[in-house]
């Protein structure tokens, strides 16, 4: 049992979508410069952290949904705190709902949630700034998930500027049956030939211009991924046919999402998409979840 007398701690790890994603030059560290408005959504994994007799264990359910043990980024997150934790060991169970290799940040979100859960469970008293610093060493998107909500990610994704929470948007997510390797898509991306989505999107946000926001949601990676996986374009077109105000890919894909006027319209579209072999989710954008 931890210092606060809890036998376990449960925490949600929320997925994200990229409302914008501009890809810039290749940096000396091998990453590309990006500028992206990231947004947490209600689709989430559930993490349960408990004390263990020794060591760190990480297990995902259902089996095979994501790697167990040291291959899981959440394991590395807990390992990074090992010298601060007085408990003999920690066991982390992850119930997966966020698809892997999907452009939704599931692994990064699990890692950030593991940091937050250990911080609370073991009474480490780490500040948000300290958690973000630890998260940035684990991966480009992990820092964003420490706080979540709406944020501007820059650099390789580790430099986070919190933005005002947007009014909720109802989304339909469609994840094709195939995975996409982020490194593969970035390697094919040619910077400097795309539209500066992020600057125009943020200008529309400052004017409370919903139409302007929708018009300037965009992803430089989408044509690159779609060239290799044409189903991406098929699905964005299908979402628009079903009433999406805007449809685009998240991250490096292959998940695409459509923005719908409301919940009823989103659920109606999802019913018409379900059964095609893809994973279909109806969810809403959410503000920053509680920070432990």
Secondary structure, 3 states (H helix, E strand, C coil): CCCCCCCEEEEEEEEEEECEEEEEEECCCCCEEEEEEEEEEEEEEEEEEEEECCEEEEEEECCCCCCCHHHCHHHHHHHCCHHHCCCCEEEEEEECCCCCCCCCCHHHHHHHHHHHHHHHHCCCCCCHHHHHHHHHHHCCCHHHHHHCCEEEEEECCCEEEECCCCCCCEEEEEECCCCCCHHHHHHHCCCCCCCCHHHHHHHHHHCCCHHHHHHCCEECCHHHHHHHCCHHHHHHHHHHHCCCCEEEECCCCCCEEEEECCHHHHHHHHHHHCCCCCEEEEEEECCCCCCC
